[in-house]
Amino acid sequence: MALIHPRSLERWQEWQTSRHRARQLKHTVTGAIRSRRGDAPQQPSLVLHSRDGAETSNRILIAVDSASPTSRISLLTALPYLSVAVDVLAPAAVDLPELTGEEWTRQTVASPRELLETRGIASVLSIGWHLQVGRLAHAWALEHDIPAAVVQHGALTPFAPPLPPRTTLLAWSDADAQFYRSGRDDLEVRTVGSQLLWQAGHDADELGDEIDEQIVFLGQMHGAELPRRITAGTAYRFCRRESALYRPHPAETDVLSRSAHSLMRRRGIEFQDPSLPLHELRQPVVGVFSTGVLEAAMRGLPAWVEAIRAPAWVHEFWDRYGMRRFGGEPTPAPQVPADEPSRVIAQVLEGPA
């Protein structure tokens, strides 16, 4: 299998929009109301966080679009290993605790592209160009023939956004590298491993013997990859059958998800508090195609997958990551490299010594 849109970001965005029509309608109505009131469209302001290094002429630009744990662990854990000067471009509203030290300066950016021209940037890093800051950074790098890299930040489905042209992919595994590449010849690939899973494995020693037997089902109703009859239907049936707790994904805030939550509660399904960080779970987990299944397996927790009437790509996904179906042996811990992925990413960005 391969990506549904391996090259065209525009077609991928059209697909993404088609999967969230209710949300798109809400944005359209809100925009129309603002237009009638004469409100100017709100453009999110950007902030450039900067840190000097041993070299200041060959800076690294890291494009950050959100403060999600996967984004931060993929991009910002390399900072302690970088000796060169670093710029981090992010929306002003995004809180990044990694950038609060005295060595960091901040400036609001009115014209990002003009500012980048003056920085002496030698390489760019992001999790992709499907969001605002990543798109800006990669488009600018392409125009100026500056090396750019994308860090794989989660388990890959066929619906992942395409990679920017002439990019180096820093992949979790050789299998993921070939899957994400999807036959393109304008991409370089390098397998560095997953920082997320590497850290989960190193957290396993803290788990001890305190494992609760009640299973937690990891919600994914927000995902555009599968219809809710599969994600919500599987969760409902599993939780009823196994008396499992349902853990809603933080993004399950839309009307349909909230309605499904209300129905599940009325029918006796208990919910786990989603404010409890995933890495603090002490219970077995089950998911449909959640990266959390792999994290749990790395931490030594029993972890499985289950889905009703799953399409073929879900089964391929399970096979690629070694995920085991509920009812059999738990998912084995994925193999991770001996060297910390963030250290390797820093070496790739800085180039040969």
Rosetta blueprint (number, residue, H / E / L):
1 M L
2 A L
3 L L
4 I L
5 H L
6 P L
7 R L
8 S L
9 L H
10 E H
11 R H
12 W H
13 Q H
14 E H
15 W H
16 Q H
17 T H
18 S H
19 R L
20 H L
21 R H
22 A H
23 R H
24 Q H
25 L H
26 K H
27 H H
28 T H
29 V H
30 T H
31 G H
32 A H
33 I H
34 R H
35 S H
36 R H
37 R H
38 G L
39 D L
40 A L
41 P L
42 Q L
43 Q L
44 P L
45 S L
46 L E
47 V E
48 L E
49 H E
50 S E
51 R E
52 D L
53 G L
54 A L
55 E L
56 T L
57 S L
58 N L
59 R E
60 I E
61 L E
62 I E
63 A E
64 V L
65 D L
66 S L
67 A L
68 S L
69 P H
70 T H
71 S H
72 R H
73 I H
74 S H
75 L H
76 L L
77 T L
78 A L
79 L H
80 P H
81 Y H
82 L L
83 S L
84 V L
85 A L
86 V E
87 D E
88 V E
89 L E
90 A E
91 P E
92 A L
93 A L
94 V L
95 D L
96 L L
97 P H
98 E H
99 L H
100 T L
101 G L
102 E L
103 E L
104 W L
105 T E
106 R E
107 Q E
108 T E
109 V E
110 A L
111 S L
112 P H
113 R H
114 E H
115 L H
116 L H
117 E L
118 T L
119 R L
120 G L
121 I E
122 A E
123 S E
124 V E
125 L E
126 S E
127 I L
128 G L
129 W L
130 H L
131 L L
132 Q H
133 V H
134 G H
135 R H
136 L H
137 A H
138 H H
139 A H
140 W H
141 A H
142 L H
143 E H
144 H L
145 D L
146 I L
147 P L
148 A E
149 A E
150 V E
151 V E
152 Q L
153 H L
154 G L
155 A L
156 L L
157 T L
158 P L
159 F L
160 A L
161 P L
162 P L
163 L L
164 P L
165 P L
166 R L
167 T L
168 T E
169 L E
170 L E
171 A E
172 W L
173 S L
174 D H
175 A H
176 D H
177 A H
178 Q H
179 F H
180 Y H
181 R H
182 S L
183 G L
184 R L
185 D L
186 D L
187 L L
188 E E
189 V E
190 R E
191 T E
192 V L
193 G L
194 S L
195 Q H
196 L H
197 L H
198 W H
199 Q H
200 A H
201 G H
202 H H
203 D L
204 A H
205 D H
206 E H
207 L L
208 G L
209 D L
210 E L
211 I L
212 D L
213 E L
214 Q L
215 I L
216 V E
217 F E
218 L E
219 G L
220 Q L
221 M L
222 H L
223 G L
224 A L
225 E L
226 L L
227 P L
228 R H
229 R H
230 I H
231 T H
232 A H
233 G H
234 T H
235 A H
236 Y H
237 R H
238 F H
239 C H
240 R H
241 R H
242 E H
243 S L
244 A L
245 L E
246 Y E
247 R E
248 P L
249 H L
250 P L
251 A L
252 E L
253 T L
254 D L
255 V H
256 L H
257 S H
258 R H
259 S H
260 A H
261 H H
262 S H
263 L H
264 M H
265 R H
266 R H
267 R L
268 G L
269 I L
270 E L
271 F E
272 Q L
273 D L
274 P L
275 S L
276 L L
277 P L
278 L H
279 H H
280 E H
281 L L
282 R L
283 Q L
284 P L
285 V E
286 V E
287 G E
288 V L
289 F L
290 S L
291 T H
292 G H
293 V H
294 L H
295 E H
296 A H
297 A H
298 M H
299 R L
300 G L
301 L L
302 P L
303 A E
304 W E
305 V E
306 E L
307 A L
308 I L
309 R L
310 A L
311 P L
312 A H
313 W H
314 V H
315 H H
316 E H
317 F H
318 W H
319 D H
320 R H
321 Y H
322 G L
323 M L
324 R L
325 R E
326 F L
327 G L
328 G L
329 E L
330 P L
331 T L
332 P L
333 A L
334 P L
335 Q L
336 V L
337 P L
338 A L
339 D L
340 E L
341 P H
342 S H
343 R H
344 V H
345 I H
346 A H
347 Q H
348 V H
349 L H
350 E H
351 G L
352 P L
353 A L
